[in-house]
Each structure stands twice: as C-alpha cells, then as structure tokens.
Amino acid sequence: MSGAGAPTITVQTPGLKVAIVAASWHTTVMDGLVDGAQRGLTEAGVTEVTLVRVPGTFELAGACSALVDHFDALVALGVVIRGGTPHFEYVCEAATIGLTDVSVRTGKPVGFGVLTCDDEQQALDRAGLEGSSEDKGHEAATAAVATVAALREAIG
C-alpha cells in the first residue's frame, strides 16, 4: 500500500525508543494510522514504543517538543480535513512548521504522518485501513527509523 513513486524502505533498527504521538479527532482514520505506525515499527525491530494521544493535530508539535529528549525518534500522526473556514490552512501550517522545528532544533527524526485532505474519503484512502490505497502511518514510522539508521551510519 504505497503511493506512486514511494520508495520501498526496509530497515532493522532494534534497540530504539520511539514515541508515536497521535491526534484523537477522526477516530477511524487515526486508529488506522496508529496501527500502521505500530506495524512499521515492529517490522523494523523496534520493541520500545510509547503511544501518546493528544486532542488534535494542532497539539502534535508541542507534545513532540516535550517528548523529544526521551526518544530516538518520534512519529507524529494526525488528520485535518478541509472545511468551509481557514482553520484547515492554519492547523496544517502550524503542524508542519512545528514538527519541522522539533526535528531541526533537536536533530531527531520526526516521521510526518499528518494527513491533509479535502474530504473524509481521502483520509480513509490513506489511513492503512482495509481497502485503503496507502498506509501513511506505516510510511511515517518507517521514515523516522530509517532516518535514525541513516544518521547513525553517516555520523556514528
């Protein structure tokens, strides 16, 4: 389940401590994203996983910032569905800039699993559920641990 052009990433990273930080809105989509992230971490050999649930996507960056010193990598999962107000743009921008800041400021990988969708069907299609065409939770988790492995190889 990956999008066109998505790389196939296989990595073994036993011994890592990883936190999955997940929003609570849109329960079905979020449950799919969390399941995919947990599956991706298991496949990578990560056994020490902490799941932290926050109210919404806006809260992801603050939670990741508070947790980052205690983990080797973070996986941020959320979903924002476009509505009739500018709320969509504000939350998407805040999440993107905030999570990027956590990673750049600390040098720790943050897997970006925030879905920004026009409608609920697009989110369901990307949530890694049965019948979904993509598994963005799995992809975000795999990207985070693959980045840890790449950095360790490059700088020791």
Stockholm file with secondary structure:
# STOCKHOLM 1.0

chainA/1-156         MSGAGAPTITVQTPGLKVAIVAASWHTTVMDGLVDGAQRGLTEAGVTEVTLVRVPGTFELAGACSALVDHFDALVALGVVIRGGTPHFEYVCEAATIGLTDVSVRTGKPVGFGVLTCDDEQQALDRAGLEGSSEDKGHEAATAAVATVAALREAIG
#=GR chainA/1-156 SS CCCTTCCCCCCCCTTCEEEEEEECSSHHHHHHHHHHHHHHHHHTTCCEEEEEEESSGGGHHHHHHHHGGGCSEEEEEEEEECCSSTHHHHHHHHHHHHHHHHHHHHCCCEEEEEEEESSHHHHHHHBTCTTCSCBHHHHHHHHHHHHHHHHHHHHC
#=GC SS_cons         CCCTTCCCCCCCCTTCEEEEEEECSSHHHHHHHHHHHHHHHHHTTCCEEEEEEESSGGGHHHHHHHHGGGCSEEEEEEEEECCSSTHHHHHHHHHHHHHHHHHHHHCCCEEEEEEEESSHHHHHHHBTCTTCSCBHHHHHHHHHHHHHHHHHHHHC
//
